[in-house]
Amino acid sequence: MGETSLKQTVDKRRTFAIISHPDAGKTTITEQMLLFGGAIRQAGTVKAKKSGKFATSDWMEIEKQRGISVTSSVMQFDYEGKRVNILDTPGHQDFSEDTYRTLMAVDAAVMVIDSTKGIEAQTKKLFKVCRMRGIPIFTFMNKLDRDGRTPLELVEELENVLGIDAYAMNWPMGSGRTLLGIYDLHNNRIEVAHPDRDNHGERLIAVDDAGEIAGDHPFKEESVYSEALEEVELLKIAGNTFSEEAVRAGELTPVFFGSALTNFGVQTFLEAFLKLAPSPTSVADKSGREVTPTEDQFSGFVFKIQANMDPNHRDRIAFLRIVSGEFERGMDVQLPRLNKKIRLNNSTNFMAEDRQTVETAVAGDIIGLYDTGTYQIGDTIHTGKETIEFEDLPQFTPELFMKIQPKNVMKQKSFHKGLQQLVQEGAIQVYRLHHSNDYIVGAVGQLQFEVLKTRMQQEYNSDIDMTPIGNRIARWIAPEQLDPKMSSSRNTLVYDRFDQPLFLFENEFAERWFSDKYPEVELTSLL
């Protein structure tokens, strides 16, 4: 592919993550976008368990059982000349690490907010990561089909709590039972919530130069219509000025209102988003060089590893964000961490759990590489003589710990295989006790242990026993400074999967006591 052709192809890419607090509706809005892109024929919801219409992006059995997303999913479709890569992320805080790493692989984020609740705890945490990266943030105020908080209150909270300027792209006319539609400021029209009931099947109504519906219309008799017009005028006078530059810099968030469940306002949002969101941008490597999307040298980084996406084949997939150049199936690449050449014969793109072999892809695309244990999260691969290594992805230090062992000692092989593969995904950490071959698993949240237990049983046929040992403070120590006699009942000596030593301290007092006793020893929170 020539330079001009490559640039044109890359410019069509839109790669973004959807973030939210649990139950705000991000998986539902994902499905509605897939519906518009023709990627699925019927949108199901995670709540429709009786009919079996589970969310397309929630492919794990435990996700279907609990109605939550516990792992990031990748979905791809085409819409209005753009190639869209959506990464649907876990909303639950116990899986923040997966979400944080996913946010390293996108060019924009869609923040879904429950309009009945406003800004919630997990939304704040994920927003901070987006701001830290400086990526554009688009806000979708969801669940307009329910009686919720006033739009003025929601936008004010968005600005005050998150500290970002907001620009309303549309404005609700009522909510819940009084919902008539949304006033589309960006396109100077009204989108009707119930077109078959209120507008003879027509979804859109044009407004005149004064910003009102011309002639007679039943909406004009409704108080929510006149109230919305007054608020729209207030926004035009006192609201923030729209600036594409501020949006691209992550300083201004366009705000859209709608209902993902009833598919109201989603198409308007999608079309505006694809026009305003950036195409792939350059990424700095460890040397500080800006690797640009359209340069000849192919490069990318692994931000996620997932085992058993296809239970029939017990496969492992490494998710790769392409940073520069063009991928071609069968190409040879370098893996700098191992100083090893690899041929990429088996590659795939995604529709949640459905996959097909991908022959070519360009910067901005997310592809899956079949993995036999070669890759680690954070690995860079590239072509050419120049070595490229991108910055390490964020890691979380576990806070909760449990002892783990197989219920059936005759199934040690499946136990060890499952534990090894799941820890390589980055969802949990595994440690080996110094004085025995017993294992301790560490996690950021309790739900990760439940997922571990379920997946070990369902995917590896290994029932496990877990014994809580409570909260611990994990601190690594340099091997040359270690004396096993330093270990005590208050600071357990263990080794991580790379055989690096660390202590699990009972509490902060135990850590301070250790530091006072061994002042020459340096303890670190991450290796």
C-alpha positions in Angstrom: 0.0 0.0 0.0 1.4 3.4 -1.0 1.9 6.2 1.4 -1.1 8.2 0.1 -3.3 5.1 0.1 -2.1 4.2 3.6 -2.9 7.6 5.0 -6.4 7.6 3.5 -7.0 4.1 5.0 -5.7 5.1 8.4 -7.8 8.3 8.4 -10.9 6.2 8.2 -10.2 4.5 11.5 -12.0 5.4 14.7 -10.8 3.4 17.7 -12.4 4.1 21.0 -13.4 2.6 24.4 -16.7 2.9 26.2 -16.4 3.5 29.9 -18.9 3.9 32.7 -20.0 2.9 36.2 -21.7 -0.5 36.3 -25.2 -0.6 34.9 -25.0 2.8 33.2 -25.8 1.0 29.9 -22.5 1.0 28.0 -22.9 -2.6 26.7 -26.4 -1.7 25.5 -25.2 1.3 23.6 -22.4 -0.8 22.1 -25.0 -3.2 20.7 -27.1 -0.4 19.2 -24.0 0.9 17.4 -23.3 -2.6 16.1 -26.9 -2.7 14.9 -26.4 0.5 12.9 -23.2 -0.9 11.4 -25.0 -4.0 10.3 -22.7 -6.1 12.5 -25.7 -7.8 14.2 -29.3 -8.2 13.2 -30.9 -7.8 16.6 -29.8 -6.0 19.7 -30.2 -8.0 22.9 -29.6 -6.8 26.5 -27.8 -8.5 29.4 -31.1 -8.4 31.3 -33.0 -10.5 28.8 -31.8 -13.8 30.3 -35.1 -15.7 29.8 -35.0 -15.2 26.0 -31.2 -15.9 25.9 -30.6 -12.5 24.2 -27.3 -11.8 25.9 -25.1 -8.8 25.0 -23.0 -9.5 22.0 -19.9 -8.1 23.8 -20.5 -10.2 26.9 -19.3 -13.6 25.7 -18.1 -15.3 28.9 -20.5 -17.6 30.6 -20.1 -15.8 33.9 -20.9 -12.5 32.2 -24.2 -13.9 30.9 -25.0 -15.4 34.4 -24.4 -12.2 36.3 -25.3 -9.6 33.6 -22.1 -7.7 33.9 -19.0 -7.2 31.8 -15.8 -8.6 33.4 -13.4 -8.4 30.5 -12.8 -6.0 27.6 -14.4 -7.0 24.3 -13.4 -5.8 20.8 -15.9 -5.3 18.1 -15.4 -3.9 14.6 -17.8 -2.6 11.9 -18.0 -0.1 9.1 -20.4 2.9 9.1 -20.6 5.8 6.7 -17.1 5.2 5.3 -15.4 4.8 8.6 -13.9 1.6 10.1 -15.0 1.5 13.7 -13.2 -0.4 16.5 -15.1 -0.4 19.7 -13.6 -1.7 23.0 -16.3 -2.4 25.5 -14.7 -2.4 28.9 -15.7 -3.8 32.3 -17.6 -1.3 34.4 -17.0 -3.0 37.7 -14.1 -1.5 39.7 -12.6 -4.9 40.5 -11.6 -5.1 36.9 -10.1 -1.6 36.6 -6.7 -2.9 35.5 -8.2 -4.4 32.4 -9.9 -1.2 31.6 -6.9 1.0 32.3 -4.8 -1.0 29.9 -7.5 -0.9 27.3 -7.5 2.9 27.5 -3.9 2.9 26.5 -4.9 1.3 23.1 -7.6 3.8 22.0 -7.8 7.3 20.5 -10.9 8.4 22.2 -13.4 7.4 24.9 -17.2 7.5 25.2 -18.3 8.1 28.7 -21.8 6.7 29.4 -23.6 8.3 32.4 -26.9 7.2 33.9 -29.0 10.3 33.8 -31.0 9.1 36.8 -27.9 9.0 39.0 -25.3 11.3 37.5 -21.5 11.0 38.0 -20.6 7.8 40.0 -17.4 6.6 41.6 -16.1 4.3 38.8 -16.8 7.0 36.2 -14.5 9.4 38.1 -11.7 7.0 38.2 -11.8 6.1 34.5 -12.2 9.8 33.6 -9.0 10.6 35.4 -7.2 8.0 33.3 -8.6 9.6 30.1 -7.5 13.0 31.2 -4.1 11.8 32.1 -3.7 10.5 28.5 -5.3 13.6 27.1 -7.6 11.6 24.9 -10.9 13.1 23.7 -13.9 12.3 25.8 -17.5 12.1 24.4 -20.4 12.0 26.9 -23.6 10.1 26.4 -26.3 10.8 29.1 -28.2 7.6 29.0 -31.6 6.4 30.2 -33.6 9.4 29.1 -36.6 7.0 28.9 -36.7 7.1 32.7 -37.6 10.0 35.0 -34.2 11.4 36.0 -32.3 14.5 37.0 -32.6 17.7 35.1 -30.2 18.1 32.1 -28.9 21.4 33.6 -28.1 19.7 36.8 -26.4 16.8 35.0 -24.2 19.1 32.9 -23.3 21.3 35.9 -22.3 18.2 37.8 -20.2 17.0 34.9 -18.2 20.2 34.8 -17.9 20.7 38.6 -17.1 17.1 39.6 -14.9 16.1 36.7 -13.4 19.5 35.9 -14.0 19.5 32.2 -15.9 22.0 30.0 -19.1 20.6 28.5 -20.9 21.5 25.3 -24.5 20.2 24.8 -24.9 18.8 21.3 -28.5 18.2 22.0 -31.0 18.9 24.7 -33.9 16.8 26.1 -37.5 17.8 25.9 -38.8 16.0 29.0 -37.8 12.6 30.3 -39.4 9.3 31.2 -43.2 9.5 30.6 -43.0 13.1 29.5 -40.2 12.6 26.9 -41.1 14.2 23.6 -37.6 14.2 22.0 -34.3 15.9 21.9 -33.5 19.3 20.5 -30.5 18.8 18.3 -28.5 22.0 18.5 -25.7 20.6 16.3 -28.0 19.9 13.4 -30.8 22.4 14.1 -33.6 19.9 14.3 -35.7 17.9 16.7 -35.4 14.2 17.0 -38.7 12.6 18.0 -38.7 10.0 20.8 -41.9 8.3 19.7 -42.3 9.1 15.9 -45.1 6.5 15.3 -47.1 8.1 18.1 -46.2 11.8 17.8 -45.1 12.6 14.3 -46.7 10.2 11.8 -43.6 8.0 11.8 -41.2 10.8 11.0 -38.1 10.7 13.2 -36.9 14.3 12.6 -38.5 17.7 12.6 -36.8 20.8 11.1 -36.8 24.0 13.0 -36.9 27.5 11.6 -34.5 30.4 11.9 -36.0 31.2 15.3 -35.2 27.7 16.5 -38.9 26.6 16.6 -41.1 24.1 14.8 -42.8 25.9 11.9 -46.6 25.9 11.8 -48.9 23.9 14.1 -47.6 20.9 15.9 -48.8 19.1 19.0 -45.4 19.6 20.7 -46.0 23.3 20.9 -48.8 22.6 23.4 -46.5 20.7 25.7 -44.8 22.6 28.6 -41.6 20.5 28.3 -41.2 21.8 24.7 -41.3 25.5 25.8 -39.1 24.7 28.8 -36.5 23.1 26.5 -36.5 26.0 24.1 -35.9 28.4 27.0 -33.0 26.3 28.2 -31.5 26.0 24.7 -31.5 29.8 24.4 -29.8 30.0 27.8 -27.1 27.5 26.5 -26.6 29.6 23.4 -26.0 32.7 25.4 -24.1 31.4 28.5 -22.8 28.0 27.5 -19.3 27.1 26.4 -18.2 27.8 22.8 -17.8 24.7 20.7 -14.2 24.0 19.5 -13.0 20.9 17.7 -9.5 21.7 18.9 -10.6 21.7 22.5 -12.5 18.4 21.9 -9.4 16.8 20.4 -7.3 18.0 23.3 -9.6 16.4 25.8 -10.5 19.8 27.3 -14.1 20.0 26.1 -16.6 17.1 26.1 -19.5 17.1 23.7 -22.6 15.9 25.6 -25.4 13.9 24.0 -28.7 12.8 25.6 -30.6 9.7 24.7 -31.7 6.2 25.6 -29.6 3.2 24.6 -32.4 0.7 25.6 -35.0 2.3 23.3 -32.3 3.2 20.7 -33.2 6.9 20.9 -30.5 9.4 20.1 -27.8 6.7 19.5 -27.6 7.1 15.8 -27.4 10.9 16.1 -24.6 10.4 18.6 -22.7 7.9 16.5 -22.8 10.0 13.4 -21.5 13.1 15.2 -18.9 11.1 17.1 -17.4 9.6 13.8 -17.1 13.2 12.4 -15.5 14.7 15.5 -13.3 11.8 16.9 -9.7 11.7 15.8 -8.1 9.1 13.5 -5.1 7.3 14.9 -2.3 9.5 16.2 1.4 9.0 16.9 2.6 7.2 20.0 6.0 7.8 21.8 8.3 4.9 22.4 10.7 4.5 25.3 13.3 6.6 23.5 10.9 9.4 23.1 10.5 9.0 19.4 7.1 9.7 18.0 6.0 6.7 16.0 3.5 8.0 13.4 0.6 5.9 12.0 1.6 6.3 8.4 5.3 5.4 8.5 6.5 2.4 6.6 7.7 0.4 9.6 5.0 -1.8 11.1 4.7 -1.7 14.9 2.1 -2.4 17.6 1.8 -3.4 21.3 -0.1 -6.1 23.1 -2.5 -4.6 25.6 -4.5 -7.7 26.5 -4.3 -11.5 26.5 -7.4 -13.6 26.7 -7.6 -17.4 27.1 -10.4 -19.7 25.9 -12.4 -17.2 23.8 -13.2 -20.3 21.8 -13.9 -23.1 24.4 -13.8 -25.7 21.6 -10.1 -25.0 20.8 -8.8 -23.7 24.2 -7.0 -20.9 22.4 -5.2 -17.9 23.6 -5.4 -14.5 21.9 -3.0 -11.6 22.2 -4.8 -8.3 21.5 -2.6 -6.0 19.5 -3.1 -2.3 18.8 -1.4 -1.4 15.5 0.5 1.8 16.0 2.2 2.3 12.6 2.3 0.9 9.1 0.4 -2.0 7.6 -0.1 -5.5 8.9 0.0 -8.4 6.4 -0.7 -12.0 7.4 2.4 -14.1 7.2 4.8 -11.2 7.8 7.9 -11.5 10.0 8.2 -9.3 13.1 10.7 -8.8 15.9 9.8 -9.2 19.6 12.4 -7.1 21.4 11.8 -8.5 24.8 12.9 -11.9 23.7 15.1 -10.7 20.8 13.2 -13.1 18.7 11.7 -13.2 15.2 8.1 -14.3 14.8 6.0 -15.1 11.8 2.4 -13.8 12.1 0.5 -16.6 10.3 -2.5 -16.7 12.5 -4.4 -13.5 13.0 -8.0 -12.5 13.5 -10.3 -9.6 13.9 -13.3 -9.6 16.2 -17.0 -9.4 16.7 -16.9 -10.2 20.4 -16.5 -14.0 20.5 -17.0 -14.3 16.7 -13.8 -14.1 14.7 -12.5 -14.3 11.2 -9.0 -14.4 9.7 -7.6 -11.0 8.9 -5.3 -10.6 5.9 -4.4 -7.0 6.3 -4.9 -4.2 8.8 -3.5 -0.7 9.4 -2.6 1.6 12.3 -5.6 2.1 14.6 -6.9 -1.4 14.1 -7.1 -4.0 16.8 -6.2 -7.6 15.7 -5.8 -10.8 17.6 -2.7 -12.9 17.4 -2.9 -16.6 18.3 -0.6 -17.1 21.2 1.1 -20.3 22.5 2.6 -18.5 25.5 5.0 -16.2 23.6 3.5 -12.8 24.3 3.1 -10.8 27.5 1.0 -7.8 28.2 3.0 -4.7 27.1 5.0 -6.5 24.5 6.0 -4.5 21.4 6.4 -6.1 18.0 7.7 -4.4 14.9 9.3 -4.9 11.5 12.5 -3.2 10.2 16.0 -2.8 11.6 15.1 0.0 14.0 14.1 -1.4 17.4 10.8 0.0 18.8 9.7 -0.5 22.3 6.6 1.3 23.6 6.1 2.4 27.2 5.1 -0.3 29.7 1.4 -0.5 30.4 0.1 0.3 33.9 0.0 -2.5 36.6 -1.9 -2.6 39.8 -0.5 -4.0 43.0 -2.9 -6.5 44.5 -4.5 -5.7 47.9 -6.6 -8.9 48.5 -5.0 -12.3 48.8 -6.1 -15.9 49.1 -4.4 -19.3 49.4 -5.4 -21.5 46.6 -5.2 -25.3 46.0 -7.0 -27.9 43.8 -9.8 -29.9 45.3 -8.6 -32.9 43.4 -4.9 -33.6 43.7 -5.1 -35.9 40.7 -5.9 -32.8 38.5 -2.7 -30.9 39.2 -1.9 -30.5 35.5 -5.2 -28.7 34.6 -4.9 -26.7 37.8 -1.4 -25.4 37.0 -2.3 -24.8 33.3 -5.4 -22.8 34.3 -3.6 -20.8 36.9 -0.7 -20.0 34.5 -2.9 -18.9 31.6 -5.2 -16.7 33.8 -2.4 -14.9 35.4 -0.9 -14.2 32.0 -4.1 -12.4 31.2 -3.3 -9.9 34.0 -6.5 -10.3 35.9 -4.9 -11.9 38.9 -1.4 -12.3 40.3 0.0 -15.6 41.6 2.7 -16.0 44.2 4.6 -19.1 45.5 5.3 -19.4 49.2 9.0 -19.5 50.1 8.8 -22.5 52.4 6.5 -24.7 50.2 5.1 -25.1 46.8 1.7 -23.7 47.8 0.2 -20.8 46.0 -1.3 -17.4 46.9 -3.4 -15.4 44.5 -3.7 -11.7 44.7 -6.4 -9.4 43.2 -7.6 -5.8 43.2 -11.2 -6.8 44.1 -13.2 -9.6 45.5 -15.1 -10.3 42.3 -11.9 -11.3 40.5 -11.7 -14.3 42.9 -15.2 -15.3 41.9 -14.4 -15.1 38.3 -11.2 -17.1 38.8 -13.1 -19.8 40.6 -15.8 -20.0 37.9 -13.3 -20.0 35.0 -11.1 -22.6 36.5 -14.0 -24.9 36.9 -15.7 -24.1 33.5 -12.7 -23.7 31.3 -10.1 -26.0 32.9 -12.2 -28.5 34.7 -10.4 -27.7 37.9 -12.4 -27.1 41.1 -10.4 -25.1 43.6 -10.4 -24.2 47.3 -9.6 -20.6 48.3 -8.8 -19.6 51.8 -8.9 -15.8 52.5 -5.8 -14.3 54.2 -7.3 -10.8 54.0 -5.7 -7.6 52.9 -1.9 -7.5 52.6 0.6 -4.9 51.4 2.8 -6.3 48.6 6.4 -4.9 48.5 9.2 -6.2 46.2 12.8 -6.6 47.4 15.9 -6.9 45.3 17.2 -10.5 45.4 20.7 -9.4 46.5 19.2 -7.7 49.5 17.0 -10.7 50.5 17.7 -12.9 53.6 14.9 -15.4 54.0 15.2 -14.9 57.8 13.6 -11.5 57.3 10.3 -13.3 56.9 8.0 -13.6 59.8 4.3 -14.1 60.7 3.7 -10.4 59.9 5.6 -10.4 56.5 5.2 -13.5 54.4 8.0 -14.1 51.9 6.7 -15.2 48.5 7.9 -15.2 44.9 6.0 -13.9 41.9 5.7 -15.7 38.5 9.1 -14.3 37.4 10.7 -15.7 40.6 11.2 -12.2 42.0 10.9 -12.1 45.9 8.4 -9.9 47.7 6.9 -9.6 51.2 3.2 -9.6 51.9 2.9 -7.3 55.0 0.1 -7.7 57.4 -0.5 -4.0 57.7 1.3 -0.6 57.5 2.7 -1.0 61.0 4.4 -4.3 60.0 5.9 -2.6 57.0 7.2 0.3 59.1 8.6 -2.1 61.6 10.5 -3.9 58.9 11.9 -0.7 57.4 13.1 0.4 60.8 14.8 -3.0 61.4 16.3 -3.2 57.9 16.9 0.5 56.9 19.3 -0.5 54.1 16.6 -2.6 52.3 14.6 -0.9 49.6 11.0 -2.0 49.2 9.0 -1.1 46.1 5.3 -1.3 45.3 5.9 -2.7 41.8 8.7 -4.6 40.3 
